[in-house]
Amino acid sequence: VDGNGQEKILTSRDFTPLELGRGLKASYFADWAGKKKLPFQEWDPVLNFTNVNDFPGQDIPRKIHWQGTFLAPQKGFYRFRTDTQDQAEVSIDGRVCVPYGNKESLPMDLGRGKHSIGVNYLRFYEFDAHFSLAWIRPGQKTSVVIPLEAWGQTEPSE
């Protein structure tokens, strides 16, 4: 019932303060090849899974694929960095910038505005699984986890 005594149909926006569709859309797989898709997806506002308990579900999937967009706040050279003992790959605007086996990209000259991003995480370790995605912005020397404000709005159908 709303403030006027009228019945109200609740939507997902009534249950979370987060902007829905902001962040990266995660798809989960039971195998490393990405052929056995698990029956759930979620929007992750940041990619900062610091321990095994941060991942969704009872069993951590073998592969997670995140996709979406981010907003580069300024033109310049960006670097992207992963923190994991497992394997990860990061693509920006359809180009792999952090290949499997590497932890950091070379500097990438990006224009200000919207860019596509795809991230693949392959989990090999059972008990010490963790994954974070950070960037080093132009003029900065240290990496920070990419914040919610950087993620573009993605439509739920995407």
ABEGO torsion letter per residue (X at the ends): XBAAGBBBBBBAAAABABBBGBEBBBBBBABAAGABBBABBBBBABBBBABAAABBEABBBABBBBBEBBBBABBEBBBBBBBBABBBBBBBGGBBABBBGBABBBBBBBBBEBBBBBBBBBBABAAABBBBBBBBBBGBABBBBBBAAABBBBBAAX
